[in-house]
Amino acid sequence: MANLKNGLMQINAQDLRVWELITNVPQVGNIWSYVCMVLNIFLPGTGTMLCACIGDANMNKTQIGVGIV
């Protein structure tokens, strides 16, 4: 953090926005978290996409994209 204050390291506003999108992980119930974990072990990305669809109030399109990648 000291480097940010001194101006040695500058973070772009777009980089901050991408970081917020990637780290905004939807929250699911206890049993669904295990289902998503098992799906991610056997079919990588499918658990992430399922979690994006059933988590929170709205569908998280960024996490669906992460699951596809």
mmCIF file as gemmi writes it, N, C-alpha and C atoms, coordinates in Angstrom:
data_model
loop_
_atom_site.group_PDB
_atom_site.id
_atom_site.type_symbol
_atom_site.label_atom_id
_atom_site.label_alt_id
_atom_site.label_comp_id
_atom_site.label_asym_id
_atom_site.label_entity_id
_atom_site.label_seq_id
_atom_site.pdbx_PDB_ins_code
_atom_site.Cartn_x
_atom_site.Cartn_y
_atom_site.Cartn_z
_atom_site.occupancy
_atom_site.B_iso_or_equiv
_atom_site.pdbx_formal_charge
_atom_site.auth_seq_id
_atom_site.auth_asym_id
_atom_site.pdbx_PDB_model_num
ATOM 1 N N . MET Axp A 1 ? 0.811 -1.193 0 1 0 ? 1 A 1
ATOM 2 C CA . MET Axp A 1 ? 0 0 0 1 0 ? 1 A 1
ATOM 3 C C . MET Axp A 1 ? 0.856 1.259 0 1 0 ? 1 A 1
ATOM 4 N N . ALA Axp A 2 ? 2.021 1.185 0.623 1 0 ? 2 A 1
ATOM 5 C CA . ALA Axp A 2 ? 2.888 2.357 0.657 1 0 ? 2 A 1
ATOM 6 C C . ALA Axp A 2 ? 3.316 2.735 -0.753 1 0 ? 2 A 1
ATOM 7 N N . ASN Axp A 3 ? 3.521 1.725 -1.599 1 0 ? 3 A 1
ATOM 8 C CA . ASN Axp A 3 ? 3.915 2.012 -2.976 1 0 ? 3 A 1
ATOM 9 C C . ASN Axp A 3 ? 2.815 2.735 -3.735 1 0 ? 3 A 1
ATOM 10 N N . LEU Axp A 4 ? 1.58 2.432 -3.439 1 0 ? 4 A 1
ATOM 11 C CA . LEU Axp A 4 ? 0.473 3.118 -4.094 1 0 ? 4 A 1
ATOM 12 C C . LEU Axp A 4 ? 0.423 4.582 -3.702 1 0 ? 4 A 1
ATOM 13 N N . LYS Axp A 5 ? 0.7 4.869 -2.444 1 0 ? 5 A 1
ATOM 14 C CA . LYS Axp A 5 ? 0.668 6.25 -1.97 1 0 ? 5 A 1
ATOM 15 C C . LYS Axp A 5 ? 1.815 7.057 -2.553 1 0 ? 5 A 1
ATOM 16 N N . ASN Axp A 6 ? 2.964 6.42 -2.756 1 0 ? 6 A 1
ATOM 17 C CA . ASN Axp A 6 ? 4.126 7.117 -3.295 1 0 ? 6 A 1
ATOM 18 C C . ASN Axp A 6 ? 4.07 7.266 -4.805 1 0 ? 6 A 1
ATOM 19 N N . GLY Axp A 7 ? 3.149 6.602 -5.446 1 0 ? 7 A 1
ATOM 20 C CA . GLY Axp A 7 ? 3.008 6.699 -6.881 1 0 ? 7 A 1
ATOM 21 C C . GLY Axp A 7 ? 3.937 5.777 -7.646 1 0 ? 7 A 1
ATOM 22 N N . LEU Axp A 8 ? 4.582 4.846 -6.966 1 0 ? 8 A 1
ATOM 23 C CA . LEU Axp A 8 ? 5.476 3.918 -7.641 1 0 ? 8 A 1
ATOM 24 C C . LEU Axp A 8 ? 4.704 2.886 -8.446 1 0 ? 8 A 1
ATOM 25 N N . MET Axp A 9 ? 3.526 2.591 -7.995 1 0 ? 9 A 1
ATOM 26 C CA . MET Axp A 9 ? 2.696 1.617 -8.692 1 0 ? 9 A 1
ATOM 27 C C . MET Axp A 9 ? 1.314 2.219 -8.891 1 0 ? 9 A 1
ATOM 28 N N . GLN Axp A 10 ? 0.939 2.373 -10.138 1 0 ? 10 A 1
ATOM 29 C CA . GLN Axp A 10 ? -0.355 2.963 -10.427 1 0 ? 10 A 1
ATOM 30 C C . GLN Axp A 10 ? -1.279 1.876 -10.97 1 0 ? 10 A 1
ATOM 31 N N . ILE Axp A 11 ? -2.496 1.869 -10.472 1 0 ? 11 A 1
ATOM 32 C CA . ILE Axp A 11 ? -3.492 0.899 -10.917 1 0 ? 11 A 1
ATOM 33 C C . ILE Axp A 11 ? -4.553 1.634 -11.713 1 0 ? 11 A 1
ATOM 34 N N . ASN Axp A 12 ? -4.779 1.141 -12.892 1 0 ? 12 A 1
ATOM 35 C CA . ASN Axp A 12 ? -5.741 1.727 -13.798 1 0 ? 12 A 1
ATOM 36 C C . ASN Axp A 12 ? -7.16 1.469 -13.285 1 0 ? 12 A 1
ATOM 37 N N . ALA Axp A 13 ? -8.08 2.369 -13.568 1 0 ? 13 A 1
ATOM 38 C CA . ALA Axp A 13 ? -9.475 2.197 -13.155 1 0 ? 13 A 1
ATOM 39 C C . ALA Axp A 13 ? -10.104 0.987 -13.831 1 0 ? 13 A 1
ATOM 40 N N . GLN Axp A 14 ? -9.706 0.7 -15.066 1 0 ? 14 A 1
ATOM 41 C CA . GLN Axp A 14 ? -10.231 -0.477 -15.767 1 0 ? 14 A 1
ATOM 42 C C . GLN Axp A 14 ? -9.742 -1.758 -15.109 1 0 ? 14 A 1
ATOM 43 N N . ASP Axp A 15 ? -8.49 -1.762 -14.643 1 0 ? 15 A 1
ATOM 44 C CA . ASP Axp A 15 ? -7.967 -2.933 -13.951 1 0 ? 15 A 1
ATOM 45 C C . ASP Axp A 15 ? -8.73 -3.188 -12.656 1 0 ? 15 A 1
ATOM 46 N N . LEU Axp A 16 ? -9.067 -2.122 -11.948 1 0 ? 16 A 1
ATOM 47 C CA . LEU Axp A 16 ? -9.857 -2.271 -10.719 1 0 ? 16 A 1
ATOM 48 C C . LEU Axp A 16 ? -11.242 -2.833 -11.023 1 0 ? 16 A 1
ATOM 49 N N . ARG Axp A 17 ? -11.839 -2.381 -12.114 1 0 ? 17 A 1
ATOM 50 C CA . ARG Axp A 17 ? -13.171 -2.868 -12.495 1 0 ? 17 A 1
ATOM 51 C C . ARG Axp A 17 ? -13.127 -4.358 -12.842 1 0 ? 17 A 1
ATOM 52 N N . VAL Axp A 18 ? -12.101 -4.782 -13.588 1 0 ? 18 A 1
ATOM 53 C CA . VAL Axp A 18 ? -11.964 -6.2 -13.931 1 0 ? 18 A 1
ATOM 54 C C . VAL Axp A 18 ? -11.754 -7.02 -12.667 1 0 ? 18 A 1
ATOM 55 N N . TRP Axp A 19 ? -10.938 -6.518 -11.741 1 0 ? 19 A 1
ATOM 56 C CA . TRP Axp A 19 ? -10.707 -7.224 -10.481 1 0 ? 19 A 1
ATOM 57 C C . TRP Axp A 19 ? -12.01 -7.388 -9.702 1 0 ? 19 A 1
ATOM 58 N N . GLU Axp A 20 ? -12.837 -6.35 -9.67 1 0 ? 20 A 1
ATOM 59 C CA . GLU Axp A 20 ? -14.127 -6.427 -8.977 1 0 ? 20 A 1
ATOM 60 C C . GLU Axp A 20 ? -15.039 -7.466 -9.633 1 0 ? 20 A 1
ATOM 61 N N . LEU Axp A 21 ? -15.057 -7.515 -10.954 1 0 ? 21 A 1
ATOM 62 C CA . LEU Axp A 21 ? -15.91 -8.474 -11.655 1 0 ? 21 A 1
ATOM 63 C C . LEU Axp A 21 ? -15.477 -9.911 -11.399 1 0 ? 21 A 1
ATOM 64 N N . ILE Axp A 22 ? -14.175 -10.154 -11.399 1 0 ? 22 A 1
ATOM 65 C CA . ILE Axp A 22 ? -13.667 -11.506 -11.22 1 0 ? 22 A 1
ATOM 66 C C . ILE Axp A 22 ? -13.833 -11.979 -9.78 1 0 ? 22 A 1
ATOM 67 N N . THR Axp A 23 ? -13.651 -11.085 -8.823 1 0 ? 23 A 1
ATOM 68 C CA . THR Axp A 23 ? -13.73 -11.492 -7.416 1 0 ? 23 A 1
ATOM 69 C C . THR Axp A 23 ? -15.146 -11.435 -6.854 1 0 ? 23 A 1
ATOM 70 N N . ASN Axp A 24 ? -16.108 -10.981 -7.647 1 0 ? 24 A 1
ATOM 71 C CA . ASN Axp A 24 ? -17.496 -10.942 -7.207 1 0 ? 24 A 1
ATOM 72 C C . ASN Axp A 24 ? -18.109 -12.333 -7.405 1 0 ? 24 A 1
ATOM 73 N N . VAL Axp A 25 ? -17.858 -13.202 -6.446 1 0 ? 25 A 1
ATOM 74 C CA . VAL Axp A 25 ? -18.292 -14.592 -6.541 1 0 ? 25 A 1
ATOM 75 C C . VAL Axp A 25 ? -19.669 -14.723 -5.902 1 0 ? 25 A 1
ATOM 76 N N . PRO Axp A 26 ? -20.623 -15.323 -6.611 1 0 ? 26 A 1
ATOM 77 C CA . PRO Axp A 26 ? -21.96 -15.487 -6.038 1 0 ? 26 A 1
ATOM 78 C C . PRO Axp A 26 ? -21.941 -16.463 -4.862 1 0 ? 26 A 1
ATOM 79 N N . GLN Axp A 27 ? -22.8 -16.206 -3.886 1 0 ? 27 A 1
ATOM 80 C CA . GLN Axp A 27 ? -22.886 -17.075 -2.717 1 0 ? 27 A 1
ATOM 81 C C . GLN Axp A 27 ? -24.058 -18.035 -2.89 1 0 ? 27 A 1
ATOM 82 N N . VAL Axp A 28 ? -23.792 -19.306 -2.576 1 0 ? 28 A 1
ATOM 83 C CA . VAL Axp A 28 ? -24.816 -20.335 -2.682 1 0 ? 28 A 1
ATOM 84 C C . VAL Axp A 28 ? -24.949 -21.035 -1.336 1 0 ? 28 A 1
ATOM 85 N N . GLY Axp A 29 ? -26.005 -21.83 -1.214 1 0 ? 29 A 1
ATOM 86 C CA . GLY Axp A 29 ? -26.225 -22.589 0.015 1 0 ? 29 A 1
ATOM 87 C C . GLY Axp A 29 ? -25.175 -23.676 0.205 1 0 ? 29 A 1
ATOM 88 N N . ASN Axp A 30 ? -25.153 -24.261 1.361 1 0 ? 30 A 1
ATOM 89 C CA . ASN Axp A 30 ? -24.136 -25.23 1.74 1 0 ? 30 A 1
ATOM 90 C C . ASN Axp A 30 ? -24.095 -26.435 0.809 1 0 ? 30 A 1
ATOM 91 N N . ILE Axp A 31 ? -25.234 -27.046 0.521 1 0 ? 31 A 1
ATOM 92 C CA . ILE Axp A 31 ? -25.24 -28.247 -0.316 1 0 ? 31 A 1
ATOM 93 C C . ILE Axp A 31 ? -24.841 -27.915 -1.747 1 0 ? 31 A 1
ATOM 94 N N . TRP Axp A 32 ? -25.267 -26.756 -2.25 1 0 ? 32 A 1
ATOM 95 C CA . TRP Axp A 32 ? -24.921 -26.366 -3.614 1 0 ? 32 A 1
ATOM 96 C C . TRP Axp A 32 ? -23.429 -26.099 -3.763 1 0 ? 32 A 1
ATOM 97 N N . SER Axp A 33 ? -22.795 -25.625 -2.708 1 0 ? 33 A 1
ATOM 98 C CA . SER Axp A 33 ? -21.351 -25.387 -2.802 1 0 ? 33 A 1
ATOM 99 C C . SER Axp A 33 ? -20.606 -26.701 -3.007 1 0 ? 33 A 1
ATOM 100 N N . TYR Axp A 34 ? -21.059 -27.767 -2.357 1 0 ? 34 A 1
ATOM 101 C CA . TYR Axp A 34 ? -20.424 -29.075 -2.553 1 0 ? 34 A 1
ATOM 102 C C . TYR Axp A 34 ? -20.711 -29.643 -3.94 1 0 ? 34 A 1
ATOM 103 N N . VAL Axp A 35 ? -21.928 -29.433 -4.419 1 0 ? 35 A 1
ATOM 104 C CA . VAL Axp A 35 ? -22.277 -29.895 -5.763 1 0 ? 35 A 1
ATOM 105 C C . VAL Axp A 35 ? -21.4 -29.187 -6.796 1 0 ? 35 A 1
ATOM 106 N N . CYS Axp A 36 ? -21.237 -27.879 -6.652 1 0 ? 36 A 1
ATOM 107 C CA . CYS Axp A 36 ? -20.4 -27.115 -7.582 1 0 ? 36 A 1
ATOM 108 C C . CYS Axp A 36 ? -18.94 -27.55 -7.492 1 0 ? 36 A 1
ATOM 109 N N . MET Axp A 37 ? -18.468 -27.857 -6.293 1 0 ? 37 A 1
ATOM 110 C CA . MET Axp A 37 ? -17.091 -28.314 -6.121 1 0 ? 37 A 1
ATOM 111 C C . MET Axp A 37 ? -16.87 -29.635 -6.857 1 0 ? 37 A 1
ATOM 112 N N . VAL Axp A 38 ? -17.784 -30.587 -6.689 1 0 ? 38 A 1
ATOM 113 C CA . VAL Axp A 38 ? -17.649 -31.892 -7.349 1 0 ? 38 A 1
ATOM 114 C C . VAL Axp A 38 ? -17.716 -31.731 -8.866 1 0 ? 38 A 1
ATOM 115 N N . LEU Axp A 39 ? -18.618 -30.882 -9.34 1 0 ? 39 A 1
ATOM 116 C CA . LEU Axp A 39 ? -18.706 -30.635 -10.78 1 0 ? 39 A 1
ATOM 117 C C . LEU Axp A 39 ? -17.41 -30.036 -11.314 1 0 ? 39 A 1
ATOM 118 N N . ASN Axp A 40 ? -16.819 -29.112 -10.57 1 0 ? 40 A 1
ATOM 119 C CA . ASN Axp A 40 ? -15.566 -28.495 -11.013 1 0 ? 40 A 1
ATOM 120 C C . ASN Axp A 40 ? -14.415 -29.492 -11.02 1 0 ? 40 A 1
ATOM 121 N N . ILE Axp A 41 ? -14.468 -30.504 -10.179 1 0 ? 41 A 1
ATOM 122 C CA . ILE Axp A 41 ? -13.41 -31.519 -10.173 1 0 ? 41 A 1
ATOM 123 C C . ILE Axp A 41 ? -13.505 -32.378 -11.425 1 0 ? 41 A 1
ATOM 124 N N . PHE Axp A 42 ? -14.718 -32.821 -11.762 1 0 ? 42 A 1
ATOM 125 C CA . PHE Axp A 42 ? -14.881 -33.741 -12.879 1 0 ? 42 A 1
ATOM 126 C C . PHE Axp A 42 ? -15.074 -33.045 -14.226 1 0 ? 42 A 1
ATOM 127 N N . LEU Axp A 43 ? -15.745 -31.917 -14.236 1 0 ? 43 A 1
ATOM 128 C CA . LEU Axp A 43 ? -15.957 -31.131 -15.463 1 0 ? 43 A 1
ATOM 129 C C . LEU Axp A 43 ? -15.622 -29.664 -15.154 1 0 ? 43 A 1
ATOM 130 N N . PRO Axp A 44 ? -14.349 -29.305 -15.279 1 0 ? 44 A 1
ATOM 131 C CA . PRO Axp A 44 ? -13.931 -27.943 -14.893 1 0 ? 44 A 1
ATOM 132 C C . PRO Axp A 44 ? -14.76 -26.851 -15.56 1 0 ? 44 A 1
ATOM 133 N N . GLY Axp A 45 ? -15.218 -25.922 -14.754 1 0 ? 45 A 1
ATOM 134 C CA . GLY Axp A 45 ? -16 -24.785 -15.237 1 0 ? 45 A 1
ATOM 135 C C . GLY Axp A 45 ? -17.495 -24.956 -15.096 1 0 ? 45 A 1
ATOM 136 N N . THR Axp A 46 ? -17.986 -26.186 -15.08 1 0 ? 46 A 1
ATOM 137 C CA . THR Axp A 46 ? -19.435 -26.376 -14.998 1 0 ? 46 A 1
ATOM 138 C C . THR Axp A 46 ? -19.975 -25.969 -13.63 1 0 ? 46 A 1
ATOM 139 N N . GLY Axp A 47 ? -19.223 -26.237 -12.589 1 0 ? 47 A 1
ATOM 140 C CA . GLY Axp A 47 ? -19.65 -25.823 -11.25 1 0 ? 47 A 1
ATOM 141 C C . GLY Axp A 47 ? -19.685 -24.314 -11.12 1 0 ? 47 A 1
ATOM 142 N N . THR Axp A 48 ? -18.735 -23.644 -11.745 1 0 ? 48 A 1
ATOM 143 C CA . THR Axp A 48 ? -18.693 -22.18 -11.714 1 0 ? 48 A 1
ATOM 144 C C . THR Axp A 48 ? -19.899 -21.599 -12.432 1 0 ? 48 A 1
ATOM 145 N N . MET Axp A 49 ? -20.234 -22.179 -13.58 1 0 ? 49 A 1
ATOM 146 C CA . MET Axp A 49 ? -21.398 -21.688 -14.327 1 0 ? 49 A 1
ATOM 147 C C . MET Axp A 49 ? -22.698 -21.966 -13.582 1 0 ? 49 A 1
ATOM 148 N N . LEU Axp A 50 ? -22.804 -23.143 -12.952 1 0 ? 50 A 1
ATOM 149 C CA . LEU Axp A 50 ? -24 -23.465 -12.175 1 0 ? 50 A 1
ATOM 150 C C . LEU Axp A 50 ? -24.133 -22.514 -10.988 1 0 ? 50 A 1
ATOM 151 N N . CYS Axp A 51 ? -23.031 -22.262 -10.32 1 0 ? 51 A 1
ATOM 152 C CA . CYS Axp A 51 ? -23.034 -21.347 -9.173 1 0 ? 51 A 1
ATOM 153 C C . CYS Axp A 51 ? -23.459 -19.941 -9.602 1 0 ? 51 A 1
ATOM 154 N N . ALA Axp A 52 ? -23.02 -19.528 -10.786 1 0 ? 52 A 1
ATOM 155 C CA . ALA Axp A 52 ? -23.394 -18.206 -11.289 1 0 ? 52 A 1
ATOM 156 C C . ALA Axp A 52 ? -24.894 -18.117 -11.554 1 0 ? 52 A 1
ATOM 157 N N . CYS Axp A 53 ? -25.499 -19.226 -11.957 1 0 ? 53 A 1
ATOM 158 C CA . CYS Axp A 53 ? -26.933 -19.22 -12.27 1 0 ? 53 A 1
ATOM 159 C C . CYS Axp A 53 ? -27.812 -19.304 -11.028 1 0 ? 53 A 1
ATOM 160 N N . ILE Axp A 54 ? -27.392 -20.084 -10.02 1 0 ? 54 A 1
ATOM 161 C CA . ILE Axp A 54 ? -28.259 -20.278 -8.857 1 0 ? 54 A 1
ATOM 162 C C . ILE Axp A 54 ? -27.893 -19.393 -7.672 1 0 ? 54 A 1
ATOM 163 N N . GLY Axp A 55 ? -26.762 -18.74 -7.714 1 0 ? 55 A 1
ATOM 164 C CA . GLY Axp A 55 ? -26.317 -17.931 -6.583 1 0 ? 55 A 1
ATOM 165 C C . GLY Axp A 55 ? -26.94 -16.557 -6.557 1 0 ? 55 A 1
ATOM 166 N N . ASP Axp A 56 ? -27.076 -16.005 -5.353 1 0 ? 56 A 1
ATOM 167 C CA . ASP Axp A 56 ? -27.585 -14.659 -5.122 1 0 ? 56 A 1
ATOM 168 C C . ASP Axp A 56 ? -28.919 -14.422 -5.817 1 0 ? 56 A 1
ATOM 169 N N . ALA Axp A 57 ? -29.245 -13.165 -6.051 1 0 ? 57 A 1
ATOM 170 C CA . ALA Axp A 57 ? -30.528 -12.821 -6.653 1 0 ? 57 A 1
ATOM 171 C C . ALA Axp A 57 ? -30.466 -12.808 -8.178 1 0 ? 57 A 1
ATOM 172 N N . ASN Axp A 58 ? -29.368 -12.327 -8.731 1 0 ? 58 A 1
ATOM 173 C CA . ASN Axp A 58 ? -29.241 -12.198 -10.185 1 0 ? 58 A 1
ATOM 174 C C . ASN Axp A 58 ? -28.196 -13.165 -10.729 1 0 ? 58 A 1
ATOM 175 N N . MET Axp A 59 ? -28.324 -13.473 -12.015 1 0 ? 59 A 1
ATOM 176 C CA . MET Axp A 59 ? -27.341 -14.327 -12.667 1 0 ? 59 A 1
ATOM 177 C C . MET Axp A 59 ? -26.072 -13.507 -12.912 1 0 ? 59 A 1
ATOM 178 N N . ASN Axp A 60 ? -24.914 -14.068 -12.559 1 0 ? 60 A 1
ATOM 179 C CA . ASN Axp A 60 ? -23.647 -13.389 -12.691 1 0 ? 60 A 1
ATOM 180 C C . ASN Axp A 60 ? -23.007 -13.771 -14.031 1 0 ? 60 A 1
ATOM 181 N N . LYS Axp A 61 ? -23.118 -12.876 -15.018 1 0 ? 61 A 1
ATOM 182 C CA . LYS Axp A 61 ? -22.638 -13.182 -16.365 1 0 ? 61 A 1
ATOM 183 C C . LYS Axp A 61 ? -21.118 -13.294 -16.428 1 0 ? 61 A 1
ATOM 184 N N . THR Axp A 62 ? -20.416 -12.562 -15.588 1 0 ? 62 A 1
ATOM 185 C CA . THR Axp A 62 ? -18.962 -12.632 -15.588 1 0 ? 62 A 1
ATOM 186 C C . THR Axp A 62 ? -18.477 -14.003 -15.167 1 0 ? 62 A 1
ATOM 187 N N . GLN Axp A 63 ? -19.09 -14.561 -14.14 1 0 ? 63 A 1
ATOM 188 C CA . GLN Axp A 63 ? -18.689 -15.883 -13.674 1 0 ? 63 A 1
ATOM 189 C C . GLN Axp A 63 ? -19.048 -16.969 -14.694 1 0 ? 63 A 1
ATOM 190 N N . ILE Axp A 64 ? -20.105 -16.77 -15.463 1 0 ? 64 A 1
ATOM 191 C CA . ILE Axp A 64 ? -20.418 -17.725 -16.532 1 0 ? 64 A 1
ATOM 192 C C . ILE Axp A 64 ? -19.308 -17.685 -17.574 1 0 ? 64 A 1
ATOM 193 N N . GLY Axp A 65 ? -18.842 -16.497 -17.9 1 0 ? 65 A 1
ATOM 194 C CA . GLY Axp A 65 ? -17.721 -16.367 -18.837 1 0 ? 65 A 1
ATOM 195 C C . GLY Axp A 65 ? -16.457 -17.013 -18.306 1 0 ? 65 A 1
ATOM 196 N N . VAL Axp A 66 ? -16.194 -16.849 -17.021 1 0 ? 66 A 1
ATOM 197 C CA . VAL Axp A 66 ? -15.028 -17.492 -16.398 1 0 ? 66 A 1
ATOM 198 C C . VAL Axp A 66 ? -15.176 -18.998 -16.471 1 0 ? 66 A 1
ATOM 199 N N . GLY Axp A 67 ? -16.37 -19.506 -16.241 1 0 ? 67 A 1
ATOM 200 C CA . GLY Axp A 67 ? -16.601 -20.95 -16.324 1 0 ? 67 A 1
ATOM 201 C C . GLY Axp A 67 ? -16.4 -21.492 -17.723 1 0 ? 67 A 1
ATOM 202 N N . ILE Axp A 68 ? -16.776 -20.727 -18.73 1 0 ? 68 A 1
ATOM 203 C CA . ILE Axp A 68 ? -16.592 -21.152 -20.11 1 0 ? 68 A 1
ATOM 204 C C . ILE Axp A 68 ? -15.113 -21.194 -20.474 1 0 ? 68 A 1
ATOM 205 N N . VAL Axp A 69 ? -14.386 -20.205 -20.014 1 0 ? 69 A 1
ATOM 206 C CA . VAL Axp A 69 ? -12.941 -20.165 -20.313 1 0 ? 69 A 1
ATOM 207 C C . VAL Axp A 69 ? -12.254 -21.307 -19.611 1 0 ? 69 A 1
